[in-house]
């Protein structure tokens, strides 16, 4: 079986974004809601999944997560509102 990964951005109750990656987006989001997925989302509950992308492998997912985390809020909102921009920014 060919495993794929999801890179996602959550919008949290403190009006900030959290970025992560997983193999099971639904299960991971539920863990964020329960406060068991990360220290950050334990403190600042996610209100919604702002955007997500399906990627081929873990290496790409980790690189993409890291690159998104370094984006300004303005650029994060650009890729949330237009997910195809991710390809322009990072070539994935």
Phi and psi restraints in degrees (range 20) as a CNS / XPLOR table:
assign (resid 1 and name C) (resid 2 and name N)
       (resid 2 and name CA) (resid 2 and name C) 1.0 -91.4 20.0 2
assign (resid 2 and name N) (resid 2 and name CA)
       (resid 2 and name C) (resid 3 and name N) 1.0 110.0 20.0 2
assign (resid 2 and name C) (resid 3 and name N)
       (resid 3 and name CA) (resid 3 and name C) 1.0 -79.3 20.0 2
assign (resid 3 and name N) (resid 3 and name CA)
       (resid 3 and name C) (resid 4 and name N) 1.0 138.6 20.0 2
assign (resid 3 and name C) (resid 4 and name N)
       (resid 4 and name CA) (resid 4 and name C) 1.0 -121.5 20.0 2
assign (resid 4 and name N) (resid 4 and name CA)
       (resid 4 and name C) (resid 5 and name N) 1.0 166.4 20.0 2
assign (resid 4 and name C) (resid 5 and name N)
       (resid 5 and name CA) (resid 5 and name C) 1.0 -125.7 20.0 2
assign (resid 5 and name N) (resid 5 and name CA)
       (resid 5 and name C) (resid 6 and name N) 1.0 157.8 20.0 2
assign (resid 5 and name C) (resid 6 and name N)
       (resid 6 and name CA) (resid 6 and name C) 1.0 -118.0 20.0 2
assign (resid 6 and name N) (resid 6 and name CA)
       (resid 6 and name C) (resid 7 and name N) 1.0 132.1 20.0 2
assign (resid 6 and name C) (resid 7 and name N)
       (resid 7 and name CA) (resid 7 and name C) 1.0 -106.0 20.0 2
assign (resid 7 and name N) (resid 7 and name CA)
       (resid 7 and name C) (resid 8 and name N) 1.0 132.8 20.0 2
assign (resid 7 and name C) (resid 8 and name N)
       (resid 8 and name CA) (resid 8 and name C) 1.0 -138.7 20.0 2
assign (resid 8 and name N) (resid 8 and name CA)
       (resid 8 and name C) (resid 9 and name N) 1.0 156.8 20.0 2
assign (resid 8 and name C) (resid 9 and name N)
       (resid 9 and name CA) (resid 9 and name C) 1.0 -122.9 20.0 2
assign (resid 9 and name N) (resid 9 and name CA)
       (resid 9 and name C) (resid 10 and name N) 1.0 126.8 20.0 2
assign (resid 9 and name C) (resid 10 and name N)
       (resid 10 and name CA) (resid 10 and name C) 1.0 -102.1 20.0 2
assign (resid 10 and name N) (resid 10 and name CA)
       (resid 10 and name C) (resid 11 and name N) 1.0 144.6 20.0 2
assign (resid 10 and name C) (resid 11 and name N)
       (resid 11 and name CA) (resid 11 and name C) 1.0 -99.8 20.0 2
assign (resid 11 and name N) (resid 11 and name CA)
       (resid 11 and name C) (resid 12 and name N) 1.0 123.9 20.0 2
assign (resid 11 and name C) (resid 12 and name N)
       (resid 12 and name CA) (resid 12 and name C) 1.0 -107.6 20.0 2
assign (resid 12 and name N) (resid 12 and name CA)
       (resid 12 and name C) (resid 13 and name N) 1.0 164.4 20.0 2
assign (resid 12 and name C) (resid 13 and name N)
       (resid 13 and name CA) (resid 13 and name C) 1.0 -63.2 20.0 2
assign (resid 13 and name N) (resid 13 and name CA)
       (resid 13 and name C) (resid 14 and name N) 1.0 -17.3 20.0 2
assign (resid 13 and name C) (resid 14 and name N)
       (resid 14 and name CA) (resid 14 and name C) 1.0 -90.5 20.0 2
assign (resid 14 and name N) (resid 14 and name CA)
       (resid 14 and name C) (resid 15 and name N) 1.0 13.8 20.0 2
assign (resid 14 and name C) (resid 15 and name N)
       (resid 15 and name CA) (resid 15 and name C) 1.0 68.4 20.0 2
assign (resid 15 and name N) (resid 15 and name CA)
       (resid 15 and name C) (resid 16 and name N) 1.0 27.3 20.0 2
assign (resid 15 and name C) (resid 16 and name N)
       (resid 16 and name CA) (resid 16 and name C) 1.0 -120.5 20.0 2
assign (resid 16 and name N) (resid 16 and name CA)
       (resid 16 and name C) (resid 17 and name N) 1.0 169.4 20.0 2
assign (resid 16 and name C) (resid 17 and name N)
       (resid 17 and name CA) (resid 17 and name C) 1.0 -110.0 20.0 2
assign (resid 17 and name N) (resid 17 and name CA)
       (resid 17 and name C) (resid 18 and name N) 1.0 144.7 20.0 2
assign (resid 17 and name C) (resid 18 and name N)
       (resid 18 and name CA) (resid 18 and name C) 1.0 -122.4 20.0 2
assign (resid 18 and name N) (resid 18 and name CA)
       (resid 18 and name C) (resid 19 and name N) 1.0 133.7 20.0 2
assign (resid 18 and name C) (resid 19 and name N)
       (resid 19 and name CA) (resid 19 and name C) 1.0 -116.4 20.0 2
assign (resid 19 and name N) (resid 19 and name CA)
       (resid 19 and name C) (resid 20 and name N) 1.0 139.0 20.0 2
assign (resid 19 and name C) (resid 20 and name N)
       (resid 20 and name CA) (resid 20 and name C) 1.0 -153.8 20.0 2
assign (resid 20 and name N) (resid 20 and name CA)
       (resid 20 and name C) (resid 21 and name N) 1.0 -177.3 20.0 2
assign (resid 20 and name C) (resid 21 and name N)
       (resid 21 and name CA) (resid 21 and name C) 1.0 -142.0 20.0 2
assign (resid 21 and name N) (resid 21 and name CA)
       (resid 21 and name C) (resid 22 and name N) 1.0 157.3 20.0 2
assign (resid 21 and name C) (resid 22 and name N)
       (resid 22 and name CA) (resid 22 and name C) 1.0 -163.7 20.0 2
assign (resid 22 and name N) (resid 22 and name CA)
       (resid 22 and name C) (resid 23 and name N) 1.0 168.3 20.0 2
assign (resid 22 and name C) (resid 23 and name N)
       (resid 23 and name CA) (resid 23 and name C) 1.0 -96.6 20.0 2
assign (resid 23 and name N) (resid 23 and name CA)
       (resid 23 and name C) (resid 24 and name N) 1.0 -16.3 20.0 2
assign (resid 23 and name C) (resid 24 and name N)
       (resid 24 and name CA) (resid 24 and name C) 1.0 -134.6 20.0 2
assign (resid 24 and name N) (resid 24 and name CA)
       (resid 24 and name C) (resid 25 and name N) 1.0 97.2 20.0 2
assign (resid 24 and name C) (resid 25 and name N)
       (resid 25 and name CA) (resid 25 and name C) 1.0 -63.1 20.0 2
assign (resid 25 and name N) (resid 25 and name CA)
       (resid 25 and name C) (resid 26 and name N) 1.0 -44.0 20.0 2
assign (resid 25 and name C) (resid 26 and name N)
       (resid 26 and name CA) (resid 26 and name C) 1.0 -63.1 20.0 2
assign (resid 26 and name N) (resid 26 and name CA)
       (resid 26 and name C) (resid 27 and name N) 1.0 -48.6 20.0 2
assign (resid 26 and name C) (resid 27 and name N)
       (resid 27 and name CA) (resid 27 and name C) 1.0 -63.1 20.0 2
assign (resid 27 and name N) (resid 27 and name CA)
       (resid 27 and name C) (resid 28 and name N) 1.0 -41.0 20.0 2
assign (resid 27 and name C) (resid 28 and name N)
       (resid 28 and name CA) (resid 28 and name C) 1.0 -66.8 20.0 2
assign (resid 28 and name N) (resid 28 and name CA)
       (resid 28 and name C) (resid 29 and name N) 1.0 -41.2 20.0 2
assign (resid 28 and name C) (resid 29 and name N)
       (resid 29 and name CA) (resid 29 and name C) 1.0 -62.9 20.0 2
assign (resid 29 and name N) (resid 29 and name CA)
       (resid 29 and name C) (resid 30 and name N) 1.0 -42.0 20.0 2
assign (resid 29 and name C) (resid 30 and name N)
       (resid 30 and name CA) (resid 30 and name C) 1.0 -60.9 20.0 2
assign (resid 30 and name N) (resid 30 and name CA)
       (resid 30 and name C) (resid 31 and name N) 1.0 -38.9 20.0 2
assign (resid 30 and name C) (resid 31 and name N)
       (resid 31 and name CA) (resid 31 and name C) 1.0 -65.4 20.0 2
assign (resid 31 and name N) (resid 31 and name CA)
       (resid 31 and name C) (resid 32 and name N) 1.0 -37.9 20.0 2
assign (resid 31 and name C) (resid 32 and name N)
       (resid 32 and name CA) (resid 32 and name C) 1.0 -62.8 20.0 2
assign (resid 32 and name N) (resid 32 and name CA)
       (resid 32 and name C) (resid 33 and name N) 1.0 -43.9 20.0 2
assign (resid 32 and name C) (resid 33 and name N)
       (resid 33 and name CA) (resid 33 and name C) 1.0 -62.4 20.0 2
assign (resid 33 and name N) (resid 33 and name CA)
       (resid 33 and name C) (resid 34 and name N) 1.0 -35.9 20.0 2
assign (resid 33 and name C) (resid 34 and name N)
       (resid 34 and name CA) (resid 34 and name C) 1.0 -78.8 20.0 2
assign (resid 34 and name N) (resid 34 and name CA)
       (resid 34 and name C) (resid 35 and name N) 1.0 -11.6 20.0 2
assign (resid 34 and name C) (resid 35 and name N)
       (resid 35 and name CA) (resid 35 and name C) 1.0 83.3 20.0 2
assign (resid 35 and name N) (resid 35 and name CA)
       (resid 35 and name C) (resid 36 and name N) 1.0 19.3 20.0 2
assign (resid 35 and name C) (resid 36 and name N)
       (resid 36 and name CA) (resid 36 and name C) 1.0 -109.6 20.0 2
assign (resid 36 and name N) (resid 36 and name CA)
       (resid 36 and name C) (resid 37 and name N) 1.0 -0.8 20.0 2
assign (resid 36 and name C) (resid 37 and name N)
       (resid 37 and name CA) (resid 37 and name C) 1.0 -90.8 20.0 2
assign (resid 37 and name N) (resid 37 and name CA)
       (resid 37 and name C) (resid 38 and name N) 1.0 -34.1 20.0 2
assign (resid 37 and name C) (resid 38 and name N)
       (resid 38 and name CA) (resid 38 and name C) 1.0 -159.8 20.0 2
assign (resid 38 and name N) (resid 38 and name CA)
       (resid 38 and name C) (resid 39 and name N) 1.0 156.6 20.0 2
assign (resid 38 and name C) (resid 39 and name N)
       (resid 39 and name CA) (resid 39 and name C) 1.0 -63.5 20.0 2
assign (resid 39 and name N) (resid 39 and name CA)
       (resid 39 and name C) (resid 40 and name N) 1.0 -38.4 20.0 2
assign (resid 39 and name C) (resid 40 and name N)
       (resid 40 and name CA) (resid 40 and name C) 1.0 -62.5 20.0 2
assign (resid 40 and name N) (resid 40 and name CA)
       (resid 40 and name C) (resid 41 and name N) 1.0 -49.7 20.0 2
assign (resid 40 and name C) (resid 41 and name N)
       (resid 41 and name CA) (resid 41 and name C) 1.0 -78.4 20.0 2
assign (resid 41 and name N) (resid 41 and name CA)
       (resid 41 and name C) (resid 42 and name N) 1.0 -10.2 20.0 2
assign (resid 41 and name C) (resid 42 and name N)
       (resid 42 and name CA) (resid 42 and name C) 1.0 -70.8 20.0 2
assign (resid 42 and name N) (resid 42 and name CA)
       (resid 42 and name C) (resid 43 and name N) 1.0 -37.7 20.0 2
assign (resid 42 and name C) (resid 43 and name N)
       (resid 43 and name CA) (resid 43 and name C) 1.0 -82.6 20.0 2
assign (resid 43 and name N) (resid 43 and name CA)
       (resid 43 and name C) (resid 44 and name N) 1.0 -38.3 20.0 2
assign (resid 43 and name C) (resid 44 and name N)
       (resid 44 and name CA) (resid 44 and name C) 1.0 -125.3 20.0 2
assign (resid 44 and name N) (resid 44 and name CA)
       (resid 44 and name C) (resid 45 and name N) 1.0 94.3 20.0 2
assign (resid 44 and name C) (resid 45 and name N)
       (resid 45 and name CA) (resid 45 and name C) 1.0 -59.7 20.0 2
assign (resid 45 and name N) (resid 45 and name CA)
       (resid 45 and name C) (resid 46 and name N) 1.0 140.4 20.0 2
assign (resid 45 and name C) (resid 46 and name N)
       (resid 46 and name CA) (resid 46 and name C) 1.0 -72.7 20.0 2
assign (resid 46 and name N) (resid 46 and name CA)
       (resid 46 and name C) (resid 47 and name N) 1.0 141.3 20.0 2
assign (resid 46 and name C) (resid 47 and name N)
       (resid 47 and name CA) (resid 47 and name C) 1.0 -96.0 20.0 2
assign (resid 47 and name N) (resid 47 and name CA)
       (resid 47 and name C) (resid 48 and name N) 1.0 -28.8 20.0 2
assign (resid 47 and name C) (resid 48 and name N)
       (resid 48 and name CA) (resid 48 and name C) 1.0 -167.6 20.0 2
assign (resid 48 and name N) (resid 48 and name CA)
       (resid 48 and name C) (resid 49 and name N) 1.0 163.2 20.0 2
assign (resid 48 and name C) (resid 49 and name N)
       (resid 49 and name CA) (resid 49 and name C) 1.0 -84.1 20.0 2
assign (resid 49 and name N) (resid 49 and name CA)
       (resid 49 and name C) (resid 50 and name N) 1.0 114.6 20.0 2
assign (resid 49 and name C) (resid 50 and name N)
       (resid 50 and name CA) (resid 50 and name C) 1.0 -74.8 20.0 2
assign (resid 50 and name N) (resid 50 and name CA)
       (resid 50 and name C) (resid 51 and name N) 1.0 -38.3 20.0 2
assign (resid 50 and name C) (resid 51 and name N)
       (resid 51 and name CA) (resid 51 and name C) 1.0 -166.9 20.0 2
assign (resid 51 and name N) (resid 51 and name CA)
       (resid 51 and name C) (resid 52 and name N) 1.0 158.3 20.0 2
assign (resid 51 and name C) (resid 52 and name N)
       (resid 52 and name CA) (resid 52 and name C) 1.0 -153.5 20.0 2
assign (resid 52 and name N) (resid 52 and name CA)
       (resid 52 and name C) (resid 53 and name N) 1.0 156.8 20.0 2
assign (resid 52 and name C) (resid 53 and name N)
       (resid 53 and name CA) (resid 53 and name C) 1.0 -137.6 20.0 2
assign (resid 53 and name N) (resid 53 and name CA)
       (resid 53 and name C) (resid 54 and name N) 1.0 141.4 20.0 2
assign (resid 53 and name C) (resid 54 and name N)
       (resid 54 and name CA) (resid 54 and name C) 1.0 -92.7 20.0 2
assign (resid 54 and name N) (resid 54 and name CA)
       (resid 54 and name C) (resid 55 and name N) 1.0 129.2 20.0 2
assign (resid 54 and name C) (resid 55 and name N)
       (resid 55 and name CA) (resid 55 and name C) 1.0 -127.5 20.0 2
assign (resid 55 and name N) (resid 55 and name CA)
       (resid 55 and name C) (resid 56 and name N) 1.0 163.4 20.0 2
assign (resid 55 and name C) (resid 56 and name N)
       (resid 56 and name CA) (resid 56 and name C) 1.0 -72.8 20.0 2
assign (resid 56 and name N) (resid 56 and name CA)
       (resid 56 and name C) (resid 57 and name N) 1.0 -39.0 20.0 2
assign (resid 56 and name C) (resid 57 and name N)
       (resid 57 and name CA) (resid 57 and name C) 1.0 -150.4 20.0 2
assign (resid 57 and name N) (resid 57 and name CA)
       (resid 57 and name C) (resid 58 and name N) 1.0 171.6 20.0 2
assign (resid 57 and name C) (resid 58 and name N)
       (resid 58 and name CA) (resid 58 and name C) 1.0 -63.7 20.0 2
assign (resid 58 and name N) (resid 58 and name CA)
       (resid 58 and name C) (resid 59 and name N) 1.0 -40.0 20.0 2
assign (resid 58 and name C) (resid 59 and name N)
       (resid 59 and name CA) (resid 59 and name C) 1.0 -59.2 20.0 2
assign (resid 59 and name N) (resid 59 and name CA)
       (resid 59 and name C) (resid 60 and name N) 1.0 -46.8 20.0 2
assign (resid 59 and name C) (resid 60 and name N)
       (resid 60 and name CA) (resid 60 and name C) 1.0 -64.8 20.0 2
assign (resid 60 and name N) (resid 60 and name CA)
       (resid 60 and name C) (resid 61 and name N) 1.0 -41.3 20.0 2
assign (resid 60 and name C) (resid 61 and name N)
       (resid 61 and name CA) (resid 61 and name C) 1.0 -60.2 20.0 2
assign (resid 61 and name N) (resid 61 and name CA)
       (resid 61 and name C) (resid 62 and name N) 1.0 -44.9 20.0 2
assign (resid 61 and name C) (resid 62 and name N)
       (resid 62 and name CA) (resid 62 and name C) 1.0 -66.1 20.0 2
assign (resid 62 and name N) (resid 62 and name CA)
       (resid 62 and name C) (resid 63 and name N) 1.0 -41.8 20.0 2
assign (resid 62 and name C) (resid 63 and name N)
       (resid 63 and name CA) (resid 63 and name C) 1.0 -64.5 20.0 2
assign (resid 63 and name N) (resid 63 and name CA)
       (resid 63 and name C) (resid 64 and name N) 1.0 -44.0 20.0 2
assign (resid 63 and name C) (resid 64 and name N)
       (resid 64 and name CA) (resid 64 and name C) 1.0 -65.2 20.0 2
assign (resid 64 and name N) (resid 64 and name CA)
       (resid 64 and name C) (resid 65 and name N) 1.0 -43.9 20.0 2
assign (resid 64 and name C) (resid 65 and name N)
       (resid 65 and name CA) (resid 65 and name C) 1.0 -56.8 20.0 2
assign (resid 65 and name N) (resid 65 and name CA)
       (resid 65 and name C) (resid 66 and name N) 1.0 -47.3 20.0 2
assign (resid 65 and name C) (resid 66 and name N)
       (resid 66 and name CA) (resid 66 and name C) 1.0 -62.4 20.0 2
assign (resid 66 and name N) (resid 66 and name CA)
       (resid 66 and name C) (resid 67 and name N) 1.0 -42.5 20.0 2
assign (resid 66 and name C) (resid 67 and name N)
       (resid 67 and name CA) (resid 67 and name C) 1.0 -67.4 20.0 2
assign (resid 67 and name N) (resid 67 and name CA)
       (resid 67 and name C) (resid 68 and name N) 1.0 -41.1 20.0 2
assign (resid 67 and name C) (resid 68 and name N)
       (resid 68 and name CA) (resid 68 and name C) 1.0 -64.2 20.0 2
assign (resid 68 and name N) (resid 68 and name CA)
       (resid 68 and name C) (resid 69 and name N) 1.0 -41.2 20.0 2
assign (resid 68 and name C) (resid 69 and name N)
       (resid 69 and name CA) (resid 69 and name C) 1.0 -59.3 20.0 2
assign (resid 69 and name N) (resid 69 and name CA)
       (resid 69 and name C) (resid 70 and name N) 1.0 -28.5 20.0 2
assign (resid 69 and name C) (resid 70 and name N)
       (resid 70 and name CA) (resid 70 and name C) 1.0 -83.9 20.0 2
assign (resid 70 and name N) (resid 70 and name CA)
       (resid 70 and name C) (resid 71 and name N) 1.0 -10.8 20.0 2
assign (resid 70 and name C) (resid 71 and name N)
       (resid 71 and name CA) (resid 71 and name C) 1.0 -70.4 20.0 2
assign (resid 71 and name N) (resid 71 and name CA)
       (resid 71 and name C) (resid 72 and name N) 1.0 151.9 20.0 2
assign (resid 71 and name C) (resid 72 and name N)
       (resid 72 and name CA) (resid 72 and name C) 1.0 -68.4 20.0 2
assign (resid 72 and name N) (resid 72 and name CA)
       (resid 72 and name C) (resid 73 and name N) 1.0 161.8 20.0 2
assign (resid 72 and name C) (resid 73 and name N)
       (resid 73 and name CA) (resid 73 and name C) 1.0 -56.7 20.0 2
assign (resid 73 and name N) (resid 73 and name CA)
       (resid 73 and name C) (resid 74 and name N) 1.0 -42.2 20.0 2
assign (resid 73 and name C) (resid 74 and name N)
       (resid 74 and name CA) (resid 74 and name C) 1.0 -59.0 20.0 2
assign (resid 74 and name N) (resid 74 and name CA)
       (resid 74 and name C) (resid 75 and name N) 1.0 -44.8 20.0 2
assign (resid 74 and name C) (resid 75 and name N)
       (resid 75 and name CA) (resid 75 and name C) 1.0 -72.3 20.0 2
assign (resid 75 and name N) (resid 75 and name CA)
       (resid 75 and name C) (resid 76 and name N) 1.0 -32.3 20.0 2
assign (resid 75 and name C) (resid 76 and name N)
       (resid 76 and name CA) (resid 76 and name C) 1.0 -61.8 20.0 2
assign (resid 76 and name N) (resid 76 and name CA)
       (resid 76 and name C) (resid 77 and name N) 1.0 -43.5 20.0 2
assign (resid 76 and name C) (resid 77 and name N)
       (resid 77 and name CA) (resid 77 and name C) 1.0 -66.4 20.0 2
assign (resid 77 and name N) (resid 77 and name CA)
       (resid 77 and name C) (resid 78 and name N) 1.0 -31.6 20.0 2
assign (resid 77 and name C) (resid 78 and name N)
       (resid 78 and name CA) (resid 78 and name C) 1.0 -63.5 20.0 2
assign (resid 78 and name N) (resid 78 and name CA)
       (resid 78 and name C) (resid 79 and name N) 1.0 -45.5 20.0 2
assign (resid 78 and name C) (resid 79 and name N)
       (resid 79 and name CA) (resid 79 and name C) 1.0 -75.3 20.0 2
assign (resid 79 and name N) (resid 79 and name CA)
       (resid 79 and name C) (resid 80 and name N) 1.0 -25.0 20.0 2
assign (resid 79 and name C) (resid 80 and name N)
       (resid 80 and name CA) (resid 80 and name C) 1.0 -67.1 20.0 2
assign (resid 80 and name N) (resid 80 and name CA)
       (resid 80 and name C) (resid 81 and name N) 1.0 -45.3 20.0 2
assign (resid 80 and name C) (resid 81 and name N)
       (resid 81 and name CA) (resid 81 and name C) 1.0 -76.6 20.0 2
assign (resid 81 and name N) (resid 81 and name CA)
       (resid 81 and name C) (resid 82 and name N) 1.0 -24.4 20.0 2
assign (resid 81 and name C) (resid 82 and name N)
       (resid 82 and name CA) (resid 82 and name C) 1.0 -138.4 20.0 2
assign (resid 82 and name N) (resid 82 and name CA)
       (resid 82 and name C) (resid 83 and name N) 1.0 82.9 20.0 2
assign (resid 82 and name C) (resid 83 and name N)
       (resid 83 and name CA) (resid 83 and name C) 1.0 -57.9 20.0 2
assign (resid 83 and name N) (resid 83 and name CA)
       (resid 83 and name C) (resid 84 and name N) 1.0 -23.7 20.0 2
assign (resid 83 and name C) (resid 84 and name N)
       (resid 84 and name CA) (resid 84 and name C) 1.0 -68.6 20.0 2
assign (resid 84 and name N) (resid 84 and name CA)
       (resid 84 and name C) (resid 85 and name N) 1.0 -18.0 20.0 2
assign (resid 84 and name C) (resid 85 and name N)
       (resid 85 and name CA) (resid 85 and name C) 1.0 -62.9 20.0 2
assign (resid 85 and name N) (resid 85 and name CA)
       (resid 85 and name C) (resid 86 and name N) 1.0 -22.2 20.0 2
assign (resid 85 and name C) (resid 86 and name N)
       (resid 86 and name CA) (resid 86 and name C) 1.0 -57.5 20.0 2
assign (resid 86 and name N) (resid 86 and name CA)
       (resid 86 and name C) (resid 87 and name N) 1.0 -38.2 20.0 2
assign (resid 86 and name C) (resid 87 and name N)
       (resid 87 and name CA) (resid 87 and name C) 1.0 -65.2 20.0 2
assign (resid 87 and name N) (resid 87 and name CA)
       (resid 87 and name C) (resid 88 and name N) 1.0 -37.5 20.0 2
assign (resid 87 and name C) (resid 88 and name N)
       (resid 88 and name CA) (resid 88 and name C) 1.0 -69.7 20.0 2
assign (resid 88 and name N) (resid 88 and name CA)
       (resid 88 and name C) (resid 89 and name N) 1.0 -45.3 20.0 2
assign (resid 88 and name C) (resid 89 and name N)
       (resid 89 and name CA) (resid 89 and name C) 1.0 -66.4 20.0 2
assign (resid 89 and name N) (resid 89 and name CA)
       (resid 89 and name C) (resid 90 and name N) 1.0 -44.0 20.0 2
assign (resid 89 and name C) (resid 90 and name N)
       (resid 90 and name CA) (resid 90 and name C) 1.0 -123.2 20.0 2
assign (resid 90 and name N) (resid 90 and name CA)
       (resid 90 and name C) (resid 91 and name N) 1.0 -3.2 20.0 2
assign (resid 90 and name C) (resid 91 and name N)
       (resid 91 and name CA) (resid 91 and name C) 1.0 67.5 20.0 2
assign (resid 91 and name N) (resid 91 and name CA)
       (resid 91 and name C) (resid 92 and name N) 1.0 29.2 20.0 2
